[in-house]
């Protein structure tokens, strides 16, 4: 990764207050290859920077509750895409997400609605990884 890209990445992590989640984010954007940003290639780092920039832009003028609901909807959408429930059947999707989140695979052992903002960021990252694996399998 270039020095400029590395500076941009760390600046965005600081601006979004997601620096503590850097290893999880890096892992997600490198398909579990590494947790160290120094081992990312330019494409992966650019993708992560774009994600962080989007998160920063979303935060402008929105309260935390709105952002948390957007993250929850993103997880539900991925559940639909993975066939956990038929589109529009949010109750079944939410039940299956909660089974996953509370069960052995969930990082925080909580239902989707019970996560804090910082935890939701990690939950979305975990579901993105799961969704990427699902896409590779089909």
HELIX and SHEET records of a PDB file:
HELIX    1   1 UNK A    3  UNK A   15  1                                  13    
HELIX    2   2 UNK A   19  UNK A   21  5                                   3    
HELIX    3   3 UNK A   22  UNK A   29  1                                   8    
HELIX    4   4 UNK A   37  UNK A   39  5                                   3    
HELIX    5   5 UNK A   42  UNK A   59  1                                  18    
HELIX    6   6 UNK A   64  UNK A   81  1                                  18    
HELIX    7   7 UNK A   90  UNK A  102  1                                  13    
HELIX    8   8 UNK A  112  UNK A  114  5                                   3    
HELIX    9   9 UNK A  117  UNK A  137  1                                  21    
END                                                                             
